[in-house]
Amino acid sequence: MTRKIVRINMSDLKATYEDVPKKWAKWGGRGMTSAIVFDEVPPTCHPLGPNNKVVIAPGWVTGTPAAPSSGRTSFGGKSPLTGTIKESNAGGLSGQKIAKLGLAAIILEGTPAKDKWHYLVITKDGVEFKDASDLMGKGMYEIDELLWKDYPKTAVIGIGQAGEMKLSNAGISVNDPENKPGRYAGRGGLGAVFGARGIKAIVIDDDGGPGVEIANKELFEEGRKKLADAIMEHGLTKKDGGLNAYGTDVLMNIVNEAGGLPTRNFSAGQFEGAAKISGEAIAEVVEKRDGEGMTGHGCHPGCIIQCSNIYPDESGKALVSCIEYETAFSLGSNCGIDDLEIIARMTRECNDLGLDTIEAGNSIAIAMEGGLLEFGDAEGALKLFDEIRNKTPMGRILGQGVEATAKAFGVHRVPTVKGQSMPAYEPRAIKGIGVTYATTPMGADHTSGYTIAPEIAGVSGKLDPLTDEGKADLSLAFQASTAFIDSSGYCLFIAFPVLDIQTGFEGMVDSVAGVMGMDLTGDDAIALGKDVLKMERLFNERAGFTKEDDRLPEFMRYEKLPPHDVVWSMTDEELDKVFAWVHED
């Protein structure tokens, strides 16, 4: 393979191109970001200090012709929110364009001169450093628009005001095909690390780039087709299937019915207003307003699942994309808010300011529990984003995430693991995802090991979400397979057809093998995923984390969750088995 790495040093404003070293040659996406961070970032460094880095990497198949739903970009570094290694990935335009420039990774390192901010333009001819003074203080909607005037149809990676302030809940935005923000590497605060490098934005122009070299075109084509056919066959991912018709928020009513929808700061598992903020409700608004709104929207070219949506305002104009299930939960049920209009406007605020919607909504819920607002105060919640935009002390507290907000308001019911707040599945009611929250190297993160597939959706067989039995092994299996998918560049949602349709799994593996020239079996894919997990786990151990950090919050062990009146009951011994294999070699 002829892929290159571009290393961009913000201390001396120089970019150098390197061949991919042998030790990293097998990696793409998450595997590449974690390998570079593992090798080059001191585990005990301060995340905002000079020794941290941001690594950006497309997946193995990203940028290839017709690989279905393969436009993910991985962003890696040491997280300001968790203190752990972090990989967060996003859709949008960036991954395919980076890959088509022949780049396996972009490494951002060094510390800029005081108060100097730049944006970068990366083309086939190299890297240009541009003065970003005129972009400072602007949100991502304006940034995307301004940069497309000079660099039309390019990918724009950037940070909003939250990243400029280096807040621990700052995400990294990628524009979508309509040049709107909202495709976020949101979790873990990597936008703050971007800001610490003095980078406001990166423009990726792939015009004239060499493209992606495919080692075995016949094998790639066979695999690609098998996977595409499986995606179009599966009920959740096919045209007009659950995700295509209603987006990820199709889960709102399903998880609510199962009693696992976190409500009012994780105090209940059902929300009486769930139907009002569901994917079905979004689809009704889109149809009624009959304008620029839509369901079945693709966040990047070549996506055939198309689970995104564009939510319209009352005039039919596009207001925001995308209202995900995770967003509707955090800004909705977890705050006791059932007003879809307010949730849409809060989502736009997050997209503009550069905030992860999960951490943002959960921080507001904590502030509500602490007495700042009443649960259900939709207008009051919306106004809190002005605090962040205006850089007030309150805004900075909220922008630092759930744990900082809980300390400020004296709240002890804090739904976090390793400093990161929990997503939209209550672990007391869905035990497998609780194991993932507790043990993943990333902090509480559903996408690291999505056991919701069998526990709620019945994919790969239906499992009882309320039982502990077998859930440690289940979580590890999902964490390993997810690490492989995150390295591939494929969207995580291919997991549904891959798990249920054998030819889909074969297609995923074969397409990767075809691009990389690997001799790859299904067992090899899982082994590669475990290799990624091992690097991440060892990094965290060297940063000071132990098995005692693989625990859910204390209140979940004694506070019963309605409607099932269950507590978190997984033993510490079972949790410790999940990663015991790391030190068995």
Buried (B, 14 or more C-beta within 10 A) or exposed (E): BEBBBBBBBBEEBEBEEEEBEEEBEBBBBBBBBBBBBBEBBEBEBEBBEBBBBBBBBBBBBBBBEBBBBBBBBBBBBBBBBBBBBBBBBBBBBBBBBBBBBBBBBBBBBBBBEEEBBBBBBBBEEEBEBBEBEEBEEBBBBBBBBBBBEEBEEBBBBBBBBBBBBBBBBBBBBBBBBEBBBBBBBBBBBBBBBBBBBBBBBBBBBBEEBBBBBBEBEEBBBBBBBBBBBBBBBBEBBBEEBBBBBBBBBBBBBBBBEBBBBBBBBBBBBBBEBBEBBBBBBBBEBBEEBEBBBBBBBBBBEBBBBBBBBBBBBEEBEBBBBBBBBBBBBBBBBBBBBBBBBBBBBBBBBBBBBBBBBBBBBBBBBBBBBBEBBEBBBBEBBBEBBEBBBEBEEBBBBBBBBBBBBBBBBEBEBBBBBBBBBBBBBBBBBBBBBBBBBBBBBBBBBBBBBBBBBBBBBEBBEEBEBBEBEEBBBBBBBBBBBBBBBBBBBBBBBBBBBBBBBEBBBBBBBBBBBBBBEBEBEBEBBBEBBBBBBBBBBBBBBEBEBEBEBBBBBEBBEEBEBEEBEBEBBBEEEBBBBBBEEBEEE
